[in-house]
Structures are given as structure tokens and as C-alpha cells.
């Protein structure tokens, strides 16, 4: 699985004018299931993200996790993280998991992260979503499991 994690002051996802998910301080997690991924990768990614120390401690150092800060996560499916740009100018997405499998793993990942104690909001798999965020730092981290 691939994820792009952004530390945010706030974030929201809207579909057709309706806010589906919104958080205050925490993490925006854009996630993509890749061909061959399983619940094992989703569990590993969720555990890693829940413990990722990218929030400031009392000394101003990135030493606290979203769990330590009581923050939340907005989890949004993003199949374009599977983009292959090695040939030409039009990215290919064949490395992404098929839609049915991708949706199952996206939902599983969100539940797994929530099960670790992180409050989770989500978007809608496959929808044309508007994602708004205020990137705190900015801190943006690419992760692949």
C-alpha cells in the first residue's frame, strides 16, 4: 500500500457539495491499495501511521504521534498514487489494485487505523472528491508498505 501523509491543522472532504468527513488537527492520509496488497499491508501501514512521530513535543521537536496528541485522521482513497510516469506524459495506473479489491482494502485500512485508537473520518471510494486542508509545517511524508 502507498500513502501520502500530511500533518494538518484541519482538513475536509466534500462530494457533490456534502461534507463527508472533516477533522481538526491530525493527519490527512491519502491511500492507495496496490496490486498484490492484502490486509497484512493495511494493518502494517495503519500501525506505522498511528505511531509516526511527526507532531511537535514541548521542545518543538517532531517527537509525538497522532495518538500522543489526541489528533484524528481523514483517510481518502487516492488511486493516482499508483501513477507510473516512466513512459511518456500520460501516467498509467495499472499497478493499482482492481477497484473492488482497492475499495475493500481502503475501508479495511480506515477501520484498522480507527481500531488503533485514532478517530477516523473518510471520503467516498471512487467519488470525485474535493479535499481541503491546511498543511501544518508543512509536513508531508510518503510511505510505501
RODO-2510 file (C-alpha; in nm, 4 decimals, decimal comma):
residues 145
     n   res          X          Y          Z
     1     x     0,0000     0,0000     0,0000
     2     x     0,1041     0,3546    -0,0628
     3     x     0,0148     0,6578     0,1435
     4     x     0,0849     1,0259     0,1379
     5     x     0,0535     1,1592     0,4918
     6     x     0,0147     1,5280     0,5665
     7     x     0,0152     1,6828     0,9112
     8     x    -0,2789     1,9223     0,9095
     9     x    -0,4373     2,1909     1,1235
    10     x    -0,7672     2,0940     0,9617
    11     x    -0,8928     1,9001     0,6613
    12     x    -1,2214     1,8056     0,4979
    13     x    -1,3537     1,6055     0,2061
    14     x    -1,6669     1,7037     0,0133
    15     x    -1,8644     1,5131    -0,2510
    16     x    -2,1349     1,6902    -0,4529
    17     x    -2,1480     1,9756    -0,2018
    18     x    -2,1837     1,7463     0,1010
    19     x    -1,9069     1,7297     0,3611
    20     x    -1,8395     1,3593     0,4198
    21     x    -1,5513     1,3898     0,6602
    22     x    -1,3659     1,6632     0,8438
    23     x    -1,1045     1,6841     1,1154
    24     x    -0,9203     1,9456     1,3136
    25     x    -0,5527     1,8841     1,3975
    26     x    -0,4244     1,5483     1,2834
    27     x    -0,3391     1,3660     0,9638
    28     x    -0,4725     1,3684     0,6107
    29     x    -0,3921     1,0223     0,4756
    30     x    -0,4225     0,9720     0,1009
    31     x    -0,4072     0,5955     0,0496
    32     x    -0,3822     0,3580    -0,2472
    33     x    -0,4004    -0,0196    -0,2479
    34     x    -0,1564    -0,1711    -0,4969
    35     x    -0,1739    -0,4967    -0,6928
    36     x    -0,0985    -0,7848    -0,4558
    37     x    -0,1733    -0,5926    -0,1366
    38     x    -0,3685    -0,7620     0,1404
    39     x    -0,4965    -0,6925     0,4892
    40     x    -0,1418    -0,7556     0,6113
    41     x    -0,0131    -0,4458     0,4330
    42     x    -0,3148    -0,2443     0,5506
    43     x    -0,2528    -0,3437     0,9134
    44     x     0,1187    -0,2641     0,8880
    45     x     0,0509     0,0753     0,7302
    46     x    -0,2124     0,1633     0,9895
    47     x     0,0196     0,0698     1,2772
    48     x     0,3088     0,2681     1,1306
    49     x     0,0974     0,5783     1,0687
    50     x    -0,0599     0,5688     1,4160
    51     x     0,2882     0,5773     1,5730
    52     x     0,4569     0,8130     1,3247
    53     x     0,6250     1,0823     1,5358
    54     x     0,5680     1,3960     1,3286
    55     x     0,3974     1,6226     1,5826
    56     x     0,5948     1,8675     1,7962
    57     x     0,6694     1,7987     2,1606
    58     x     0,7192     2,0618     2,4319
    59     x     1,0698     2,1329     2,2981
    60     x     0,9405     2,1904     1,9461
    61     x     1,0869     1,8662     1,8072
    62     x     0,8853     1,6226     1,5970
    63     x     0,8579     1,3561     1,8641
    64     x     0,4854     1,2874     1,9130
    65     x     0,2386     1,0716     1,7214
    66     x    -0,1242     1,1393     1,6322
    67     x    -0,2118     0,9072     1,9211
    68     x     0,0042     1,1127     2,1604
    69     x    -0,1626     1,4376     2,0558
    70     x    -0,5215     1,3111     2,0502
    71     x    -0,5491     1,4068     1,6832
    72     x    -0,7666     1,2468     1,4170
    73     x    -0,7149     1,1151     1,0644
    74     x    -0,9018     1,1944     0,7449
    75     x    -0,8495     0,8921     0,5188
    76     x    -0,9093     0,9491     0,1474
    77     x    -0,8735     0,6924    -0,1313
    78     x    -0,6277     0,8080    -0,3982
    79     x    -0,5624     0,5570    -0,6757
    80     x    -0,3429     0,8124    -0,8542
    81     x    -0,0685     0,7346    -0,6005
    82     x    -0,0112     0,4281    -0,8200
    83     x     0,0867     0,6501    -1,1143
    84     x     0,3628     0,5218    -1,3402
    85     x     0,5198     0,8179    -1,5182
    86     x     0,8168     0,6317    -1,6649
    87     x     0,6764     0,6270    -2,0196
    88     x     0,5517     0,9344    -2,1964
    89     x     0,3497     1,2132    -2,0416
    90     x     0,0299     1,0288    -1,9546
    91     x     0,0540     0,8369    -1,6265
    92     x    -0,0552     0,4747    -1,6121
    93     x    -0,2372     0,3294    -1,3149
    94     x    -0,2212    -0,0446    -1,3822
    95     x    -0,0198    -0,1021    -1,0625
    96     x    -0,3220    -0,0038    -0,8516
    97     x    -0,5379    -0,2811    -0,7103
    98     x    -0,8582    -0,3507    -0,9072
    99     x    -1,1455    -0,1266    -0,7887
   100     x    -1,3340    -0,3900    -0,5861
   101     x    -1,0181    -0,5009    -0,4082
   102     x    -0,8980    -0,1426    -0,3683
   103     x    -1,2231    -0,0376    -0,2046
   104     x    -1,2155    -0,3307     0,0352
   105     x    -0,8567    -0,2559     0,1389
   106     x    -0,9223     0,1190     0,1702
   107     x    -1,2158     0,0544     0,4034
   108     x    -1,0194    -0,2109     0,5930
   109     x    -0,7276     0,0312     0,6386
   110     x    -0,9576     0,3035     0,7748
   111     x    -1,1110     0,0574     1,0234
   112     x    -0,7660    -0,0718     1,1232
   113     x    -0,6409     0,2813     1,1928
   114     x    -0,9548     0,3538     1,3933
   115     x    -0,9082     0,0285     1,5832
   116     x    -0,5694     0,1533     1,6995
   117     x    -0,7346     0,4477     1,8737
   118     x    -0,7148     0,7164     1,6054
   119     x    -1,0515     0,8830     1,5352
   120     x    -1,1067     0,8380     1,1601
   121     x    -1,3173     1,0243     0,9064
   122     x    -1,3286     0,9145     0,5424
   123     x    -1,4152     1,0186     0,1930
   124     x    -1,6039     0,8008    -0,0571
   125     x    -1,4125     0,5459    -0,2617
   126     x    -1,4243     0,6166    -0,6341
   127     x    -1,6017     0,9509    -0,5962
   128     x    -1,4893     1,2813    -0,7421
   129     x    -1,3930     1,4478    -0,4145
   130     x    -1,2903     1,7970    -0,3140
   131     x    -1,0254     1,7762    -0,0448
   132     x    -0,9365     2,0866     0,1524
   133     x    -0,6523     2,1051     0,4007
   134     x    -0,4241     2,3337     0,5895
   135     x    -0,0872     2,1593     0,5875
   136     x     0,0819     2,2206     0,9220
   137     x     0,4556     2,2767     0,8889
   138     x     0,4314     2,1863     0,6060
   139     x     0,4908     1,8209     0,6866
   140     x     0,4257     1,5701     0,4079
   141     x     0,5532     1,2120     0,4159
   142     x     0,5436     0,9400     0,1505
   143     x     0,5075     0,5852     0,2781
   144     x     0,5014     0,2519     0,0992
   145     x     0,4490    -0,0823     0,2712
***
